[in-house]
Amino acid sequence: MTASSYGGRPGTAARAARRRAVLHWIAVHALAVAAALFFVLPFVFVLLTSLMSDQQALTRDLVPRTWEWENYTRVLDTPGFLTWWRNTLLYAGLGTVLTVVSSIPVAYALAKFRFRGRRLTMMLVISMMMLPPQVIIIPMYLFWAKELDLAGSLWPLIIPMAFGDAFSVFLLRQFLLTVPDEYLDAARVDGCGEVRTLLRVVLPMAKPGIAAVALFQFFYAWNDYFGPQIYASENPAAWTLSYGLESFKGAHHTDWNLTMAATVLVMAPVILVFFFAQRAFVEGVTLTGVKG
């Protein structure tokens, strides 16, 4: 097709080609664009509302007339908010470390050792993944609150993470199955014991899987509402952000700008962590399904 077909105007053919390319891209990616907007627009709405004034937040306006950045300062100055931050970092950070450290040896044994009852053990791990936490919450609460007197703190949620997590063990085991046995055999021939083989050979090769497990556990602990509600609700000094946000919303039920600002401050760390670690996260999740 030549320029004369479009009336002989210079550049008309190029513009038509670009138009066709854009329409083709829209047709191919329309579903992906719609899905992206479906997930992104709520975050945009929350962010814009958090920057509105008290009066404008109650209107139908979508864009702030004045950008009220001091809303975030007002939220951070709320009594207890920084304490909730500290408690959440302790719960999510320490809990993630304990879960990863305790789950790696179990996953390594299930993936690379041959012993009697291996399949039964794996079935028990999978069955524990299917067990809702609400089923065992009453005996667990009686144990931690009555026997150990740890009610009103986050330790009943943190300490069990030192004994592994069924989902983390399963995910790491699936990833470690992709590590060739030849590397482990070579390390053993060179005189490495099982612990040294795990530390020097397996762990460097399992970084994507470990990153995926760590992110899953961090996100779970950061967003956990049920656990802090059960164990820490009676002590405001032990509240986490997820539980404290509910109290903040009740105290500022008409100040939607402040509520949205608090929501942004709660979501921001999780979004930033995933943004910087998404490559390792996606790679780890993808490779866990390569071999069964």
RARALIN-V248526 format. One record per run of one state. SS is the DSSP state (helix for helix, strand for strand, loop for the rest). FROM is the first residue (numbers start at 1). TO is the last residue. If there is no record, write none. Layout:
SS FROM TO
SS FROM TO
This chain:
loop 1 2
helix 3 6
loop 7 11
helix 12 50
loop 51 55
helix 56 58
loop 59 69
helix 70 76
loop 77 80
helix 81 112
loop 113 117
helix 118 129
loop 130 132
helix 133 147
loop 148 154
helix 155 163
loop 164 165
helix 166 176
loop 177 180
helix 181 189
loop 190 193
helix 194 205
loop 206 206
helix 207 223
loop 224 225
helix 226 231
loop 232 235
helix 236 238
loop 239 240
helix 241 251
loop 252 255
helix 256 287
loop 288 292
